[in-house]
């Protein structure tokens, strides 16, 4: 009986993969092919960029790539069977009859760029392929004449239901902010970021990790930018009114960058200065004015030596408040990144939504402070953080993200109760996150980046619901919170604690 069934399956049309040659495209193709491989008894063939027409006629086709990288996708766009994609990181997931043989199908995972291709594969896995989300079929616009209930999962030895989904991110820069010493497996950490379409990793350290170049290379293989964070007098005593202290810090900051971070091949730096306080002034001068002068002086000197360097200035709104107009004078080449700008999602407590309306309005003001000529960013919280009672500053370089597997398992179990509390709050108040991110996007900066503080949260061990929801909000903050929760919690790789 089994052999008879096997012969029938082998006799049905097989799937063949044709992918673009880019590293992210090949990764997307490999991951998508692995999902198909679960359902068929034969080994999938994979061709890069081209394939002979005889094979194209015989097979169902998984096409992966961009218009530029995959000639078959380009031909479908030119023939009007696929729509062109133009927005950064946008993608299309399309199932349609094959133009090479009407009895065969094409599943196209197409992107405007390489990252878009990878994100097409990620969303196809979570929301089209995954057998646990069949009840959400209506969210992904099935072709009307095939809008019948879908079977449990997609059986690739049978015809695949037709789909047509296009999507693009509301926030171009999406990711995680963390201290580096609490990342215990950087490869798994980046893999999980990639699974949820994140592309920005801001990593703060007292000293650059000894294996930092390896970390950067691993991130880049998944389309993730690495931003190295270090102090511009944060956490140290300083009087920014004194020219001698400014000169000393200017020399130290430039030397630290050139000696520790420039050789690493990262994508920029992030710093904090003396704004993490509830005071508004130092002496008779506002902290907003002093920070603007301090940053412009140091950043100007650094950019004179390294004009292509991307610099993010982490500003704590607690010391700025209504003095925000002074920050409009910060060098437009410096990317302002705001923290602590109101209630949740800026607060550690996901239950504090006491001023959500004012928080959203202030967020929009901050995002639009310098108009469309400068970048803006935000760090949101409400998840996990360092355990400060046992914190100590690092005394020198260290190897980052190579923790023992047994330690990671133990630590993951210890952190789980915190994730349960967080999840309850995020389920109840996800609307506040959506509202805040919408406000940031409505400020229309030149480019928007939003990261979530996920420190010591064992993101490398599992994918808790809250940061996965956070990632999806950054992609589309106008989705209804209830729909986001239903969609994300149904994905097979999400861990729900509550």
Secondary structure as GFF3:
##gff-version 3
##sequence-region A 1 498
A	DSSP	alpha_helix	2	11	.	.	.	ID=ss1
A	DSSP	beta_strand	15	19	.	.	.	ID=ss2
A	DSSP	alpha_helix	23	37	.	.	.	ID=ss3
A	DSSP	beta_strand	45	48	.	.	.	ID=ss4
A	DSSP	alpha_helix	53	58	.	.	.	ID=ss5
A	DSSP	beta_strand	60	65	.	.	.	ID=ss6
A	DSSP	alpha_helix	71	78	.	.	.	ID=ss7
A	DSSP	beta_strand	91	98	.	.	.	ID=ss8
A	DSSP	beta_strand	101	111	.	.	.	ID=ss9
A	DSSP	alpha_helix	114	123	.	.	.	ID=ss10
A	DSSP	pi_helix	124	129	.	.	.	ID=ss11
A	DSSP	three_ten_helix	131	140	.	.	.	ID=ss12
A	DSSP	three_ten_helix	144	146	.	.	.	ID=ss13
A	DSSP	beta_strand	164	167	.	.	.	ID=ss14
A	DSSP	beta_strand	173	179	.	.	.	ID=ss15
A	DSSP	three_ten_helix	180	182	.	.	.	ID=ss16
A	DSSP	alpha_helix	186	195	.	.	.	ID=ss17
A	DSSP	beta_strand	200	204	.	.	.	ID=ss18
A	DSSP	alpha_helix	212	220	.	.	.	ID=ss19
A	DSSP	beta_strand	225	229	.	.	.	ID=ss20
A	DSSP	alpha_helix	243	256	.	.	.	ID=ss21
A	DSSP	pi_helix	257	261	.	.	.	ID=ss22
A	DSSP	three_ten_helix	262	264	.	.	.	ID=ss23
A	DSSP	beta_strand	269	272	.	.	.	ID=ss24
A	DSSP	beta_strand	281	282	.	.	.	ID=ss25
A	DSSP	beta_strand	285	286	.	.	.	ID=ss26
A	DSSP	alpha_helix	287	305	.	.	.	ID=ss27
A	DSSP	beta_strand	311	316	.	.	.	ID=ss28
A	DSSP	three_ten_helix	317	319	.	.	.	ID=ss29
A	DSSP	three_ten_helix	321	329	.	.	.	ID=ss30
A	DSSP	beta_strand	334	339	.	.	.	ID=ss31
A	DSSP	alpha_helix	356	367	.	.	.	ID=ss32
A	DSSP	three_ten_helix	371	373	.	.	.	ID=ss33
A	DSSP	beta_strand	376	384	.	.	.	ID=ss34
A	DSSP	three_ten_helix	388	390	.	.	.	ID=ss35
A	DSSP	alpha_helix	405	442	.	.	.	ID=ss36
A	DSSP	beta_strand	448	454	.	.	.	ID=ss37
A	DSSP	alpha_helix	465	475	.	.	.	ID=ss38
A	DSSP	alpha_helix	481	489	.	.	.	ID=ss39
###
